[in-house]
Amino acid sequence: DNPDGPDVINVETFLQGMAYWAIVRKIGAAVAAVEWDTYRKHEKVKGKESWAWNFEPNPNQTKVEFFLQLVGNLYQNNEAIIVEWGGNGYRYVADSFAKTLSLTGDKYSGVVIHEQQIDRTYSSKDVLHLSLQGRGVLEVLGGIVGAEGKLIKSASNSYIRNQGTHGVLRVSDLAEADADFEETYTDLVNTKLRKYFTAENAVLPLFNGYDFTEHESTGGSTKSSLAGTRDIRSLYDDVVEYVAQAMGVPVSIVTGKQITKEDFDQFVMHCVRPIVEMLADEINRKLYGQDRVQNGAYISPNYDHIRHRDIFDIADPIDKLIGSGAFSINDIRRRLGMEPIDEDWANEHWMTKNYAPAQEVLNGLVESDGKEESTDE
């Protein structure tokens, strides 16, 4: 039913899926790199919630597996829910569910987890619900990549045709009049010529009344071959760029080439943070609640480990943070994911002698100027 042939759909689907899931995995990996700090009376603690969100949300998944599934479901379905199931506070990303809207709280039924349907209807307060605004990403991509797929198919067909072998088969009136013409002609075209074109070495037997003349390929040169593959590759790259733009991800993040600090910051700000902050809000308002949050018990995402940093590359900034008194040594070690030092001096704040109140510096300059003037006299 497809006028362009089934291969067009295959090319579109393949390219769209390849680019889409590559981007989803990058977003999921970045979300999984976020550390979750839990607090009680505004003091950081490591308890059950910290273990669940940083290491083991459930017995079947690690933190990375959990968040990759969450992000994948979110982008594929434009929404995702996390439910508690199996006791012990284990949490799972639902594979699928049915939602009934209600002003008093939405209802979630038909929840499927690990191919098992849960015989329970969840209320809105019992699930952590994440959603993306606007039309579904896959729906948008379908239209964008559809047009590009036809161009790719056209370029592929042109390239294949130029690289192939062509010829002219002449059939005389005498041969056409033969009683076995249809059978002979079909066997020649569908069997013998096909083997002749595909074999490394072959001989083509012809009967009286048949004459085949082979033509040289119009695109057999190395230069034209490279040009053809470059054309197709450039179209592939266009699809990747369209998918990245549709998902709000810098192209450099997708390709891994020439990633700038600005690109990475944009990726975190517009792709990673909205998902993480949405989840943090859901956890705080539904698992902790207003009273506990106001009393200093809450969860907070920590983005310090989302980007790999070579400790030697940031040695100077570390020195300035400690030397200015802004951070203690243990503050810095915690930010770097290192164990704190069990010594009192590691929790103290230090300041280099070069720092002084601005007024003292100004007074010193005035006194210095006065001494220089008296010496000249």
PyMOL commands that set and color helices and strands:
alter all, ss='L'
color gray80, all
select helices_A, chain A and resi 6-32+48-54+63-77+124-126+137-163+173-176+181-198+222-246+251-255+261-288+290-294+315-323+329-335+344-347+358-376
alter helices_A, ss='H'
color red, helices_A
select strands_A, chain A and resi 35-40+43-45+79-84+91-93+96-100+107-113+116-117+122-123+127-131+166-171+210-215+298-302
alter strands_A, ss='S'
color yellow, strands_A
deselect
rebuild
show_as cartoon
